[in-house]
Amino acid sequence: MHPRKPMLALPCALLIAASPAVAKTRYVYLVNDTADRIESFFLAQSDTDAWTPMLGDDGLKAGMSETLAIRQSEGDGCLYDARIVLRGGKAFVHRGLDFCEYVSYHPGRYFRGAVSSSEQGVAQGAAR
């Protein structure tokens, strides 16, 4: 056996062991189909209180949409909770949005009651 081969294997093994977990980015299309500006929009993994702000200071005007990038760490699941605050302070939390199955979210459908109570735990998406 050549004496240099073991010396090369050790640095390679250390680099692999020291590498951070691979993060993944999931994209969700937020469509403001409410009658008001969305002042703030937060997401958290379901059943946690680790809310992450997803919109800038300008919020999202009624009728507008924005693509949101959700950074996921290894082991993060598909289910998220959304906390939405509209102009005037009207707020709600929508639990159990499945962003692995759906790629868009329309919060106005829930304000208008267009979604049955059995569907309230599922994000509504136009595209898959």
Helices and strands as residue ranges (DSSP letters): H 4-18, E 24-31, E 38-45, E 52-53, E 65-72, E 79-86, E 91-98, E 104-105, H 108-111, G 117-119
